[in-house]
């Protein structure tokens, strides 16, 4: 999904930056991973919010009528 790299300016707590550099932590890679995770969580939350009504309707349907697979179970 990489569309190339873009240079950005960030403000970071000086002590965190110093410790990260002392430990040879790749700041760009760490930020990318953190952003990917934050975006994944945001997309999930948005999807759940956007589909909350449908999920509730499906759950109600299953409560009232059971799940389709219930008729196929042998246990």
OpenMM code with the backbone's topology and positions (N, CA, C; nanometers):
from openmm import Vec3, app, unit

residues = "UNK UNK UNK UNK UNK UNK UNK UNK UNK UNK UNK UNK UNK UNK UNK UNK UNK UNK UNK UNK UNK UNK UNK UNK UNK UNK UNK UNK UNK UNK UNK UNK UNK UNK UNK UNK UNK UNK UNK UNK UNK UNK UNK UNK UNK UNK UNK UNK UNK UNK UNK UNK UNK UNK UNK UNK UNK UNK UNK UNK UNK UNK UNK UNK UNK UNK UNK UNK UNK UNK UNK UNK UNK UNK UNK".split()
positions = [
    Vec3(0.0817, -0.1181, 0.0000),
    Vec3(0.0000, 0.0000, 0.0000),
    Vec3(0.0867, 0.1252, 0.0000),
    Vec3(0.2149, 0.1096, -0.0037),
    Vec3(0.3053, 0.2235, 0.0028),
    Vec3(0.2943, 0.3094, -0.1215),
    Vec3(0.2729, 0.4378, -0.0999),
    Vec3(0.2653, 0.5337, -0.2102),
    Vec3(0.3880, 0.6233, -0.2087),
    Vec3(0.4959, 0.5729, -0.1542),
    Vec3(0.6160, 0.6528, -0.1421),
    Vec3(0.6253, 0.7161, -0.0060),
    Vec3(0.7361, 0.7772, 0.0189),
    Vec3(0.7602, 0.8391, 0.1493),
    Vec3(0.7434, 0.9897, 0.1392),
    Vec3(0.7034, 1.0503, 0.2491),
    Vec3(0.6830, 1.1946, 0.2569),
    Vec3(0.7521, 1.2431, 0.3840),
    Vec3(0.8383, 1.3395, 0.3711),
    Vec3(0.9046, 1.3975, 0.4880),
    Vec3(0.8046, 1.4834, 0.5644),
    Vec3(0.8080, 1.4731, 0.6969),
    Vec3(0.7196, 1.5523, 0.7820),
    Vec3(0.7988, 1.6061, 0.9009),
    Vec3(0.7496, 1.7107, 0.9593),
    Vec3(0.8073, 1.7649, 1.0823),
    Vec3(0.7170, 1.7275, 1.1981),
    Vec3(0.7759, 1.6745, 1.3027),
    Vec3(0.7001, 1.6341, 1.4208),
    Vec3(0.7627, 1.6928, 1.5452),
    Vec3(0.6826, 1.7108, 1.6469),
    Vec3(0.7335, 1.7481, 1.7785),
    Vec3(0.7240, 1.6246, 1.8663),
    Vec3(0.8356, 1.5892, 1.9285),
    Vec3(0.8426, 1.4685, 2.0117),
    Vec3(0.9073, 1.5056, 2.1442),
    Vec3(0.8573, 1.4465, 2.2504),
    Vec3(0.9169, 1.4665, 2.3818),
    Vec3(1.0670, 1.4375, 2.3736),
    Vec3(1.1470, 1.5307, 2.4204),
    Vec3(1.2926, 1.5210, 2.4072),
    Vec3(1.3488, 1.3962, 2.4750),
    Vec3(1.2982, 1.3618, 2.5922),
    Vec3(1.3490, 1.2450, 2.6637),
    Vec3(1.3162, 1.1164, 2.5871),
    Vec3(1.1951, 1.1088, 2.5305),
    Vec3(1.1589, 0.9914, 2.4514),
    Vec3(1.2473, 0.9794, 2.3286),
    Vec3(1.2696, 1.0902, 2.2621),
    Vec3(1.3530, 1.0900, 2.1432),
    Vec3(1.4951, 1.0464, 2.1760),
    Vec3(1.5499, 1.0988, 2.2828),
    Vec3(1.6859, 1.0633, 2.3235),
    Vec3(1.6964, 0.9140, 2.3541),
    Vec3(1.6001, 0.8608, 2.4290),
    Vec3(1.6041, 0.7182, 2.4627),
    Vec3(1.5862, 0.6319, 2.3386),
    Vec3(1.4965, 0.6716, 2.2501),
    Vec3(1.4758, 0.5950, 2.1266),
    Vec3(1.6040, 0.5926, 2.0436),
    Vec3(1.6687, 0.7065, 2.0323),
    Vec3(1.7943, 0.7114, 1.9565),
    Vec3(1.9023, 0.6293, 2.0246),
    Vec3(1.9089, 0.6356, 2.1580),
    Vec3(2.0072, 0.5558, 2.2323),
    Vec3(1.9872, 0.4067, 2.2087),
    Vec3(1.8644, 0.3678, 2.1844),
    Vec3(1.8317, 0.2261, 2.1644),
    Vec3(1.8205, 0.1888, 2.0164),
    Vec3(1.8639, 0.2793, 1.9299),
    Vec3(1.8626, 0.2560, 1.7846),
    Vec3(1.7245, 0.2176, 1.7318),
    Vec3(1.6211, 0.2826, 1.7827),
    Vec3(1.4846, 0.2577, 1.7352),
    Vec3(1.4619, 0.3427, 1.6106),
    Vec3(1.4166, 0.2792, 1.5054),
    Vec3(1.3883, 0.3473, 1.3791),
    Vec3(1.2583, 0.4256, 1.3963),
    Vec3(1.2696, 0.5564, 1.4043),
    Vec3(1.1528, 0.6405, 1.4314),
    Vec3(1.0492, 0.6331, 1.3199),
    Vec3(1.0936, 0.6349, 1.1953),
    Vec3(0.9998, 0.6308, 1.0828),
    Vec3(0.9211, 0.5004, 1.0822),
    Vec3(0.9910, 0.3887, 1.0990),
    Vec3(0.9234, 0.2583, 1.0982),
    Vec3(0.8284, 0.2459, 1.2164),
    Vec3(0.8714, 0.2959, 1.3319),
    Vec3(0.7870, 0.2887, 1.4516),
    Vec3(0.6614, 0.3726, 1.4343),
    Vec3(0.6757, 0.4928, 1.3803),
    Vec3(0.5598, 0.5783, 1.3555),
    Vec3(0.4659, 0.5144, 1.2539),
    Vec3(0.5214, 0.4575, 1.1471),
    Vec3(0.4362, 0.3926, 1.0465),
    Vec3(0.3553, 0.2791, 1.1077),
    Vec3(0.4204, 0.1962, 1.1898),
    Vec3(0.3473, 0.0853, 1.2543),
    Vec3(0.2385, 0.1381, 1.3473),
    Vec3(0.2708, 0.2422, 1.4234),
    Vec3(0.1724, 0.3000, 1.5153),
    Vec3(0.0552, 0.3606, 1.4387),
    Vec3(0.0842, 0.4296, 1.3278),
    Vec3(-0.0229, 0.4873, 1.2460),
    Vec3(-0.1087, 0.3790, 1.1829),
    Vec3(-0.0455, 0.2723, 1.1332),
    Vec3(-0.1227, 0.1615, 1.0754),
    Vec3(-0.2177, 0.1026, 1.1779),
    Vec3(-0.1701, 0.0829, 1.3006),
    Vec3(-0.2544, 0.0269, 1.4061),
    Vec3(-0.3663, 0.1237, 1.4446),
    Vec3(-0.3343, 0.2510, 1.4583),
    Vec3(-0.4363, 0.3505, 1.4931),
    Vec3(-0.5426, 0.3581, 1.3842),
    Vec3(-0.5002, 0.3540, 1.2582),
    Vec3(-0.5963, 0.3581, 1.1474),
    Vec3(-0.6804, 0.2311, 1.1419),
    Vec3(-0.6191, 0.1157, 1.1704),
    Vec3(-0.6946, -0.0100, 1.1731),
    Vec3(-0.8036, -0.0035, 1.2796),
    Vec3(-0.7686, 0.0457, 1.3972),
    Vec3(-0.8667, 0.0574, 1.5050),
    Vec3(-0.9761, 0.1575, 1.4701),
    Vec3(-0.9392, 0.2694, 1.4082),
    Vec3(-1.0372, 0.3701, 1.3687),
    Vec3(-1.1313, 0.3162, 1.2623),
    Vec3(-1.0768, 0.2448, 1.1631),
    Vec3(-1.1616, 0.1854, 1.0580),
    Vec3(-1.2581, 0.0836, 1.1178),
    Vec3(-1.2093, 0.0033, 1.2122),
    Vec3(-1.2945, -0.0969, 1.2771),
    Vec3(-1.4076, -0.0279, 1.3538),
    Vec3(-1.3729, 0.0739, 1.4318),
    Vec3(-1.4741, 0.1463, 1.5098),
    Vec3(-1.5768, 0.2110, 1.4176),
    Vec3(-1.5300, 0.2688, 1.3085),
    Vec3(-1.6219, 0.3335, 1.2139),
    Vec3(-1.7121, 0.2296, 1.1475),
    Vec3(-1.6545, 0.1143, 1.1084),
    Vec3(-1.7341, 0.0096, 1.0459),
    Vec3(-1.8422, -0.0390, 1.1425),
    Vec3(-1.8034, -0.0622, 1.2682),
    Vec3(-1.9014, -0.1071, 1.3675),
    Vec3(-2.0116, -0.0034, 1.3869),
    Vec3(-1.9747, 0.1239, 1.3921),
    Vec3(-2.0746, 0.2301, 1.4078),
    Vec3(-2.1661, 0.2363, 1.2862),
    Vec3(-2.1071, 0.2276, 1.1672),
    Vec3(-2.1856, 0.2342, 1.0437),
    Vec3(-2.2794, 0.1151, 1.0286),
    Vec3(-2.2432, 0.0015, 1.0877),
    Vec3(-2.3206, -0.1217, 1.0695),
    Vec3(-2.3935, -0.1654, 1.1966),
    Vec3(-2.3972, -0.0775, 1.2968),
    Vec3(-2.4584, -0.1124, 1.4252),
    Vec3(-2.6047, -0.1561, 1.4093),
    Vec3(-2.6809, -0.0853, 1.3269),
    Vec3(-2.8224, -0.1209, 1.3080),
    Vec3(-2.8366, -0.2587, 1.2454),
    Vec3(-2.7597, -0.2855, 1.1436),
    Vec3(-2.7671, -0.4158, 1.0769),
    Vec3(-2.7258, -0.5294, 1.1678),
    Vec3(-2.6227, -0.5067, 1.2466),
    Vec3(-2.5770, -0.6086, 1.3409),
    Vec3(-2.6847, -0.6352, 1.4452),
    Vec3(-2.7457, -0.5294, 1.4963),
    Vec3(-2.8526, -0.5448, 1.5958),
    Vec3(-2.9716, -0.6183, 1.5361),
    Vec3(-3.0069, -0.5864, 1.4123),
    Vec3(-3.1198, -0.6536, 1.3472),
    Vec3(-3.0891, -0.8013, 1.3273),
    Vec3(-2.9666, -0.8319, 1.2854),
    Vec3(-2.9281, -0.9721, 1.2661),
    Vec3(-2.9323, -1.0468, 1.3998),
    Vec3(-2.8757, -0.9851, 1.5055),
    Vec3(-2.8759, -1.0497, 1.6368),
    Vec3(-3.0178, -1.0735, 1.6864),
    Vec3(-3.1072, -0.9782, 1.6622),
    Vec3(-3.2476, -0.9957, 1.7007),
    Vec3(-3.3094, -1.1123, 1.6230),
    Vec3(-3.2812, -1.1178, 1.4945),
    Vec3(-3.3329, -1.2268, 1.4098),
    Vec3(-3.2868, -1.3630, 1.4628),
    Vec3(-3.1607, -1.3712, 1.5007),
    Vec3(-3.1067, -1.4970, 1.5534),
    Vec3(-3.1706, -1.5298, 1.6876),
    Vec3(-3.1921, -1.4289, 1.7729),
    Vec3(-3.2577, -1.4535, 1.9024),
    Vec3(-3.3983, -1.5080, 1.8838),
    Vec3(-3.4711, -1.4538, 1.7876),
    Vec3(-3.6104, -1.4920, 1.7671),
    Vec3(-3.6213, -1.6250, 1.6928),
    Vec3(-3.5416, -1.6413, 1.5872),
    Vec3(-3.5583, -1.7567, 1.4991),
    Vec3(-3.4424, -1.8554, 1.5010),
    Vec3(-3.3368, -1.8229, 1.5698),
    Vec3(-3.2177, -1.9072, 1.5691),
    Vec3(-3.1347, -1.8800, 1.4443),
    Vec3(-3.0185, -1.9399, 1.4405),
    Vec3(-2.9292, -1.9228, 1.3259),
    Vec3(-2.9582, -2.0302, 1.2225),
    Vec3(-2.9322, -1.9985, 1.0963),
    Vec3(-2.9532, -2.0953, 0.9881),
    Vec3(-2.8789, -2.2249, 1.0152),
    Vec3(-2.7575, -2.2148, 1.0654),
    Vec3(-2.6751, -2.3333, 1.0888),
    Vec3(-2.7310, -2.4222, 1.1992),
    Vec3(-2.8204, -2.3705, 1.2830),
    Vec3(-2.8773, -2.4522, 1.3903),
    Vec3(-2.9449, -2.5773, 1.3360),
    Vec3(-3.0039, -2.5683, 1.2182),
    Vec3(-3.0733, -2.6845, 1.1602),
    Vec3(-2.9755, -2.7850, 1.1023),
    Vec3(-2.8516, -2.7462, 1.0832),
    Vec3(-2.7513, -2.8340, 1.0227),
    Vec3(-2.6606, -2.9005, 1.1244),
    Vec3(-2.6641, -2.8559, 1.2464),
    Vec3(-2.5752, -2.9126, 1.3498),
    Vec3(-2.6144, -3.0554, 1.3835),
    Vec3(-2.5104, -3.1354, 1.4086),
    Vec3(-2.5362, -3.2736, 1.4511),
    Vec3(-2.4865, -3.2963, 1.5924),
    Vec3(-2.4571, -3.1912, 1.6651),
    Vec3(-2.4093, -3.2035, 1.8028),
    Vec3(-2.4986, -3.1273, 1.8966),
] * unit.nanometer
topology = app.Topology()
chain = topology.addChain("A")
for resn in residues:
    res = topology.addResidue(resn, chain)
    for name in ("N", "CA", "C"):
        topology.addAtom(name, app.Element.getBySymbol(name[0]), res)
